[in-house]
Amino acid sequence: MPMISPQQICSAYSLLKPYIRKTPVIELDGADFNLTAGAVILKLESLQHSGSFKVRGAFTHLLTRTVPSVGVAAASGGNHGAAVAFAAMKRAVPAKIFVPNVASAAKIQQIRDYGAELVIAGRCYADALEECSQWIAQSGAMSIHAFDQTETLLGQGTVGVELGQQTSNLDTLLVSVGGGGLIAGIAAFFAGRVRIIGVEPRTAPTLTRALEAGHPVDAEAGGIAADSLAPRRVGELVFPLAQSYVDRTVLVEDDAIRNAQSVLWRVLRVVAEPGGAAALAALISAQYVPAPQERVGVLICGGNTVAVDFDR
């Protein structure tokens, strides 16, 4: 049985609403992206507080758990750390954030601007997580995991609640995958009512490898979106939800992600980081090919990037 239900996710959304933005949905003709799909519905979670969906999970933790005086701690590739720092600032609690050295300059600056203590630890997310875990054991700080805690899953699932309110007759939803908290939460909310497709960089196929093996396993962890979509493996709580409710995964190349970033800018003047544009890359590069009248949703899940000339 799934460990979270649509009803629990709706309850979390009621709690979160005063603290988050209801991010916009834009419905486009597939022809805008040279596609045969009947409609492409973009959910712009890149316009959320702190620049990504991650703030939903962060606030769920802070609103439902007792925070010790030492505060909270989190390991992150960047977006989760910024979200926890933002939520902690709003709730006036101390926060200590651990990031690897692949974290982007934009995300590091965000974390500092929100007033959290920042520690750069190791080469990849797993290194930062190990050092964060040691700090939590030593200090008694409250752990806020980036993707593999119930509160995180409930919070991220509220993206599905909003999308269900904002659009109708959605056939398919494309969701970028890193550790899997976002896709697992959304899939748990829709519970089979919408086809959920996971999109991963070919250089970081965490959910793909887990589904092939039948359980979470270590996978490659690199590529252009390494600061947001490249943990070594999906979460233990994430996997059964993904196995039950995610239709399949597709893999995209780094060049396709760069192109999707550029297309988003040219067509809509929307800025997305590589991880935020990966789901659209699956459509544009034909790794996911919709039926002629299929209504396809695409989650643009993050916009934290330095200024780039996307018109190049």
VODREN-100391 format. One record per residue (C-alpha): residue number from 0; residue in three letters; chain; x, y, z. Coordinates in nm, 3 decimals, padded with zeros to 5 digits. Each point is the difference from the previous one (the first is absolute). Layout:
N
   pos   code   unit         u         v         w
   NUM    ALA      A         X         Y         Z
...
% end
This chain:
312
   pos   code   unit         u         v         w
     0    MET      A    00.000    00.000    00.000
     1    PRO      A    00.130    00.351   -00.075
     2    MET      A    00.123    00.187    00.305
     3    ILE      A   -00.170    00.324   -00.104
     4    SER      A   -00.345    00.053   -00.144
     5    PRO      A   -00.167    00.268   -00.214
     6    GLN      A   -00.198    00.105    00.307
     7    GLN      A    00.317    00.055    00.204
     8    ILE      A    00.151    00.205   -00.282
     9    CYS      A   -00.315    00.215   -00.018
    10    SER      A    00.023    00.056    00.376
    11    ALA      A    00.362    00.107   -00.038
    12    TYR      A   -00.102    00.242   -00.272
    13    SER      A   -00.258    00.164    00.227
    14    LEU      A    00.275    00.052    00.257
    15    LEU      A    00.252    00.134   -00.252
    16    LYS      A   -00.220    00.242   -00.195
    17    PRO      A    00.081    00.310    00.210
    18    TYR      A    00.375   -00.060   -00.046
    19    ILE      A    00.037   -00.089   -00.370
    20    ARG      A   -00.089    00.146   -00.337
    21    LYS      A   -00.264   -00.159   -00.218
    22    THR      A    00.226   -00.010   -00.302
    23    PRO      A   -00.146    00.068   -00.344
    24    VAL      A   -00.098   -00.244   -00.271
    25    ILE      A    00.031    00.094   -00.367
    26    GLU      A   -00.176   -00.203   -00.268
    27    LEU      A    00.162    00.009   -00.342
    28    ASP      A   -00.068   -00.157   -00.335
    29    GLY      A    00.247   -00.279   -00.067
    30    ALA      A    00.097    00.184   -00.318
    31    ASP      A    00.172    00.265    00.213
    32    PHE      A    00.267   -00.264    00.061
    33    ASN      A   -00.033   -00.161   -00.347
    34    LEU      A   -00.185   -00.294    00.155
    35    THR      A   -00.306   -00.197   -00.109
    36    ALA      A   -00.146   -00.008    00.352
    37    GLY      A   -00.342    00.158    00.030
    38    ALA      A    00.106    00.215    00.296
    39    VAL      A    00.305    00.053    00.216
    40    ILE      A   -00.078    00.119    00.352
    41    LEU      A    00.295    00.150    00.186
    42    LYS      A   -00.008    00.025    00.380
    43    LEU      A    00.252    00.274    00.087
    44    GLU      A    00.121   -00.110    00.340
    45    SER      A    00.320    00.186   -00.085
    46    LEU      A   -00.191    00.309    00.120
    47    GLN      A   -00.049   -00.146    00.348
    48    HIS      A    00.162    00.159    00.308
    49    SER      A    00.376   -00.076   -00.002
    50    GLY      A   -00.024   -00.090   -00.369
    51    SER      A   -00.121   -00.360    00.014
    52    PHE      A   -00.266   -00.242    00.124
    53    LYS      A    00.226   -00.096    00.291
    54    VAL      A   -00.144    00.262    00.232
    55    ARG      A   -00.321   -00.202    00.023
    56    GLY      A    00.175   -00.288    00.174
    57    ALA      A    00.208    00.232    00.216
    58    PHE      A   -00.305    00.179    00.139
    59    THR      A   -00.182   -00.329    00.057
    60    HIS      A    00.279   -00.105    00.236
    61    LEU      A    00.006    00.329    00.188
    62    LEU      A   -00.379    00.017    00.036
    63    THR      A   -00.055   -00.358    00.117
    64    ARG      A    00.303   -00.082    00.217
    65    THR      A    00.147    00.141    00.321
    66    VAL      A    00.322    00.185   -00.084
    67    PRO      A    00.276   -00.020    00.265
    68    SER      A    00.178    00.316    00.113
    69    VAL      A    00.308   -00.094   -00.204
    70    GLY      A   -00.217    00.021   -00.310
    71    VAL      A   -00.006   -00.205   -00.320
    72    ALA      A    00.258   -00.150   -00.231
    73    ALA      A   -00.016   -00.113   -00.360
    74    ALA      A    00.226   -00.137   -00.271
    75    SER      A   -00.068    00.121   -00.349
    76    GLY      A    00.126    00.043   -00.352
    77    GLY      A   -00.125    00.356    00.033
    78    ASN      A   -00.376    00.040   -00.045
    79    HIS      A   -00.101   -00.191    00.312
    80    GLY      A    00.254    00.194    00.203
    81    ALA      A   -00.136    00.330   -00.129
    82    ALA      A   -00.355   -00.112    00.078
    83    VAL      A    00.083   -00.110    00.355
    84    ALA      A    00.193    00.324    00.057
    85    PHE      A   -00.296    00.204   -00.126
    86    ALA      A   -00.256   -00.189    00.209
    87    ALA      A    00.223    00.019    00.308
    88    MET      A    00.040    00.374   -00.050
    89    LYS      A   -00.378    00.045   -00.022
    90    ARG      A   -00.055   -00.217    00.310
    91    ALA      A    00.292    00.163    00.189
    92    VAL      A    00.192   -00.322    00.071
    93    PRO      A    00.375   -00.065   -00.049
    94    ALA      A    00.103   -00.200   -00.305
    95    LYS      A    00.326   -00.167   -00.103
    96    ILE      A    00.027   -00.106   -00.364
    97    PHE      A    00.257   -00.240   -00.147
    98    VAL      A    00.065    00.013   -00.376
    99    PRO      A    00.260   -00.166   -00.225
   100    ASN      A    00.243    00.202   -00.206
   101    VAL      A   -00.209   -00.062   -00.315
   102    ALA      A   -00.273    00.228    00.141
   103    SER      A   -00.045    00.302   -00.225
   104    ALA      A    00.117    00.345    00.105
   105    ALA      A   -00.359    00.126   -00.027
   106    LYS      A   -00.129   -00.259    00.248
   107    ILE      A    00.287    00.052    00.243
   108    GLN      A   -00.067    00.373    00.001
   109    GLN      A   -00.371   -00.059    00.060
   110    ILE      A    00.069   -00.214    00.306
   111    ARG      A    00.227    00.266    00.143
   112    ASP      A   -00.247    00.278   -00.079
   113    TYR      A   -00.273   -00.183    00.195
   114    GLY      A    00.225    00.003    00.308
   115    ALA      A    00.081   -00.371    00.034
   116    GLU      A    00.342   -00.129    00.100
   117    LEU      A    00.159   -00.156   -00.309
   118    VAL      A    00.249   -00.288   -00.010
   119    ILE      A    00.155   -00.116   -00.328
   120    ALA      A    00.067   -00.369    00.045
   121    GLY      A    00.146   -00.238   -00.255
   122    ARG      A   -00.036   -00.056   -00.371
   123    CYS      A   -00.360   -00.119   -00.033
   124    TYR      A   -00.334   -00.009    00.183
   125    ALA      A    00.083   -00.326    00.179
   126    ASP      A    00.309    00.162    00.155
   127    ALA      A   -00.204    00.295    00.127
   128    LEU      A   -00.264   -00.237    00.137
   129    GLU      A    00.259   -00.198    00.194
   130    GLU      A    00.143    00.311    00.164
   131    CYS      A   -00.349    00.134    00.072
   132    SER      A   -00.095   -00.330    00.167
   133    GLN      A    00.307    00.021    00.222
   134    TRP      A   -00.095    00.353    00.104
   135    ILE      A   -00.358   -00.106    00.081
   136    ALA      A    00.124   -00.288    00.218
   137    GLN      A    00.239    00.232    00.182
   138    SER      A   -00.226    00.304    00.043
   139    GLY      A   -00.355   -00.133    00.022
   140    ALA      A   -00.114    00.219   -00.289
   141    MET      A   -00.321   -00.099   -00.180
   142    SER      A    00.068   -00.174   -00.330
   143    ILE      A   -00.185    00.117   -00.310
   144    HIS      A    00.079   -00.250   -00.273
   145    ALA      A   -00.006    00.118   -00.359
   146    PHE      A   -00.222   -00.282   -00.125
   147    ASP      A   -00.031   -00.302    00.230
   148    GLN      A   -00.217    00.105    00.295
   149    THR      A   -00.377   -00.018    00.026
   150    GLU      A   -00.038    00.375    00.057
   151    THR      A    00.211    00.072   -00.307
   152    LEU      A   -00.215   -00.230   -00.214
   153    LEU      A   -00.323    00.153    00.129
   154    GLY      A    00.121    00.351   -00.073
   155    GLN      A    00.125   -00.074   -00.350
   156    GLY      A   -00.325   -00.182   -00.077
   157    THR      A   -00.190    00.327    00.040
   158    VAL      A    00.124    00.097   -00.347
   159    GLY      A   -00.246   -00.262   -00.123
   160    VAL      A   -00.283    00.148    00.207
   161    GLU      A    00.050    00.340   -00.160
   162    LEU      A    00.040   -00.136   -00.350
   163    GLY      A   -00.321   -00.197    00.038
   164    GLN      A   -00.181    00.321    00.095
   165    GLN      A    00.150    00.201   -00.285
   166    THR      A   -00.052   -00.227   -00.300
   167    SER      A   -00.236   -00.277   -00.107
   168    ASN      A    00.021   -00.313   -00.213
   169    LEU      A    00.375   -00.036    00.041
   170    ASP      A    00.118   -00.324   -00.162
   171    THR      A    00.370   -00.004    00.085
   172    LEU      A    00.237    00.188    00.229
   173    LEU      A    00.377    00.014   -00.057
   174    VAL      A    00.203    00.047    00.319
   175    SER      A    00.376    00.037    00.044
   176    VAL      A    00.154   -00.252    00.242
   177    GLY      A    00.294    00.032    00.237
   178    GLY      A   -00.051   -00.173    00.332
   179    GLY      A   -00.363   -00.050   -00.093
   180    GLY      A   -00.188    00.191    00.270
   181    LEU      A   -00.183    00.219   -00.252
   182    ILE      A   -00.114   -00.274   -00.236
   183    ALA      A   -00.091   -00.234    00.286
   184    GLY      A   -00.211    00.263    00.177
   185    ILE      A   -00.180    00.104   -00.319
   186    ALA      A   -00.053   -00.361   -00.108
   187    ALA      A   -00.144   -00.085    00.343
   188    PHE      A   -00.247    00.287   -00.035
   189    PHE      A   -00.122   -00.094   -00.349
   190    ALA      A    00.011   -00.374    00.088
   191    GLY      A   -00.035   -00.117   -00.359
   192    ARG      A   -00.246    00.267   -00.118
   193    VAL      A    00.273    00.163   -00.213
   194    ARG      A    00.285   -00.176   -00.181
   195    ILE      A    00.322    00.105    00.175
   196    ILE      A    00.327   -00.012   -00.197
   197    GLY      A    00.332    00.050    00.174
   198    VAL      A    00.272    00.188   -00.188
   199    GLU      A    00.365   -00.042    00.094
   200    PRO      A    00.333    00.108   -00.150
   201    ARG      A    00.170   -00.293   -00.165
   202    THR      A    00.296    00.077    00.224
   203    ALA      A   -00.209   -00.035    00.320
   204    PRO      A   -00.257   -00.281   -00.051
   205    THR      A   -00.087   -00.065    00.364
   206    LEU      A   -00.365   -00.101   -00.034
   207    THR      A    00.061   -00.181   -00.328
   208    ARG      A    00.263   -00.221    00.163
   209    ALA      A   -00.220   -00.060    00.306
   210    LEU      A   -00.298   -00.108   -00.210
   211    GLU      A    00.222   -00.233   -00.201
   212    ALA      A    00.141   -00.156    00.318
   213    GLY      A   -00.327   -00.010    00.193
   214    HIS      A    00.145    00.204    00.287
   215    PRO      A    00.213    00.314    00.051
   216    VAL      A    00.358   -00.044   -00.124
   217    ASP      A    00.296    00.229   -00.051
   218    ALA      A    00.012    00.164   -00.343
   219    GLU      A    00.220    00.244   -00.185
   220    ALA      A   -00.017    00.355    00.137
   221    GLY      A    00.124    00.262   -00.240
   222    GLY      A   -00.091    00.228   -00.287
   223    ILE      A   -00.131    00.349   -00.049
   224    ALA      A   -00.270   -00.036    00.267
   225    ALA      A    00.223   -00.161    00.263
   226    ASP      A   -00.085    00.260    00.264
   227    SER      A   -00.370   -00.091   -00.006
   228    LEU      A   -00.055   -00.335   -00.176
   229    ALA      A    00.298   -00.213    00.102
   230    PRO      A   -00.012   -00.174    00.336
   231    ARG      A    00.145   -00.348   -00.010
   232    ARG      A   -00.336   -00.173    00.047
   233    VAL      A   -00.371    00.065    00.048
   234    GLY      A   -00.146   -00.012    00.349
   235    GLU      A   -00.125   -00.310    00.178
   236    LEU      A   -00.336    00.169    00.067
   237    VAL      A   -00.008    00.139   -00.353
   238    PHE      A    00.048   -00.330   -00.180
   239    PRO      A   -00.323   -00.189    00.084
   240    LEU      A   -00.208    00.304   -00.097
   241    ALA      A    00.187    00.036   -00.327
   242    GLN      A   -00.024   -00.374   -00.066
   243    SER      A   -00.377    00.011    00.058
   244    TYR      A   -00.097    00.321   -00.176
   245    VAL      A    00.270    00.111   -00.246
   246    ASP      A   -00.069   -00.135   -00.349
   247    ARG      A    00.365    00.005   -00.112
   248    THR      A    00.311    00.213   -00.031
   249    VAL      A    00.179    00.151   -00.299
   250    LEU      A    00.359    00.122   -00.021
   251    VAL      A    00.114    00.326   -00.159
   252    GLU      A    00.341    00.125   -00.109
   253    ASP      A    00.167    00.308    00.144
   254    ASP      A   -00.022    00.173   -00.339
   255    ALA      A   -00.376   -00.058   -00.005
   256    ILE      A   -00.029    00.162    00.344
   257    ARG      A    00.198    00.302   -00.116
   258    ASN      A   -00.224    00.027   -00.304
   259    ALA      A   -00.314   -00.019    00.217
   260    GLN      A    00.134    00.287    00.212
   261    SER      A    00.051    00.203   -00.317
   262    VAL      A   -00.344   -00.086   -00.140
   263    LEU      A   -00.172    00.099    00.324
   264    TRP      A    00.170    00.335   -00.016
   265    ARG      A   -00.071    00.062   -00.370
   266    VAL      A   -00.365   -00.107    00.012
   267    LEU      A   -00.109    00.124    00.344
   268    ARG      A    00.287    00.208    00.142
   269    VAL      A    00.009   -00.248    00.290
   270    VAL      A    00.337   -00.077    00.161
   271    ALA      A    00.054   -00.356    00.122
   272    GLU      A    00.305   -00.170    00.145
   273    PRO      A    00.109   -00.328   -00.164
   274    GLY      A   -00.189   -00.218    00.248
   275    GLY      A   -00.305    00.220   -00.043
   276    ALA      A    00.001   -00.039   -00.378
   277    ALA      A    00.073   -00.373   -00.019
   278    ALA      A   -00.367   -00.102   -00.021
   279    LEU      A   -00.058    00.228   -00.300
   280    ALA      A    00.316   -00.140   -00.160
   281    ALA      A   -00.170   -00.340   -00.019
   282    LEU      A   -00.274    00.149   -00.220
   283    ILE      A    00.221    00.218   -00.220
   284    SER      A    00.254   -00.277   -00.062
   285    ALA      A   -00.276   -00.257   -00.070
   286    GLN      A    00.102   -00.230    00.283
   287    TYR      A   -00.367    00.021    00.090
   288    VAL      A   -00.228    00.019   -00.304
   289    PRO      A   -00.363    00.087    00.081
   290    ALA      A   -00.301   -00.109   -00.198
   291    PRO      A   -00.145    00.267   -00.236
   292    GLN      A   -00.273    00.117    00.241
   293    GLU      A    00.174   -00.085    00.327
   294    ARG      A   -00.005    00.269    00.271
   295    VAL      A    00.350   -00.002    00.145
   296    GLY      A    00.099    00.175    00.320
   297    VAL      A    00.362    00.101    00.058
   298    LEU      A    00.131    00.107    00.338
   299    ILE      A    00.261    00.276   -00.018
   300    CYS      A    00.126   -00.067    00.348
   301    GLY      A    00.287    00.244    00.058
   302    GLY      A    00.138    00.333   -00.118
   303    ASN      A    00.311    00.052    00.210
   304    THR      A    00.276    00.076   -00.245
   305    VAL      A    00.246    00.277   -00.071
   306    ALA      A   -00.075    00.242   -00.282
   307    VAL      A    00.051   -00.177   -00.331
   308    ASP      A   -00.053    00.113   -00.355
   309    PHE      A   -00.263   -00.258   -00.096
   310    ASP      A   -00.030    00.157   -00.345
   311    ARG      A    00.339   -00.133   -00.105
% end
